[in-house]
Amino acid sequence: MVNRIGNTLYGNNTARCCLQNLLKKFSRNGDHHHQHQQLMKEYEDLNHITKTSMSKHEIQYNPLHHSLLKPDSITIKLRVVFDGSSTSISGLSINDIMHSEPNLNPEISDILIWIRRQRHLYATDITKMYRQIKIHKDDWDLQRILWIDEQQAEVSYHLTTVT
């Protein structure tokens, strides 16, 4: 099934159009652009993304991405959102070819009943929790993103963790 996904960067220009739209959005809000650049640098510093060549690979998926800015947020002011439902030249998305498992999460009502029976409750917001899960290197081409460097040239990155 993975072989059927094709190439999203060179098969169509959706990833490039998305990047251009994002840059237009940033031109109207310099703070948003600055924070997004800082976040991309953080991803790179933490090895959550690595630069890769712009060469054409037979199987390559560039999920569209954008960022949401919430200036009033206490914890995380900027979040990057990846669109796994964007289709490749084959008409398939990464969501279409992923193996899905049954939902193992308990029902919210069960959680609320369990909480009420406890004497103490600890809660936390685990920052970057999912980005701690590494993706096998063989699958990195299925998680590429297009961005710009300091000279405004297009750069391709592999996402190396779960997003």
Secondary structure, 3 states (H helix, E strand, C coil): CHHHCCEHHHHCCHHHHHHHHHHHHHHHCHHHHHHHHHHHHHHHHCCCEEEECCCCCCCECCCEEEEEECCCCCCCCEEEEEECCCCCCCCCCHHHHCCCCCCCCCCHHHHHHHHHCCCCCCCCCCCCCHHHCECCHHHHHHCEEEEECCCCCEEEEEECECC
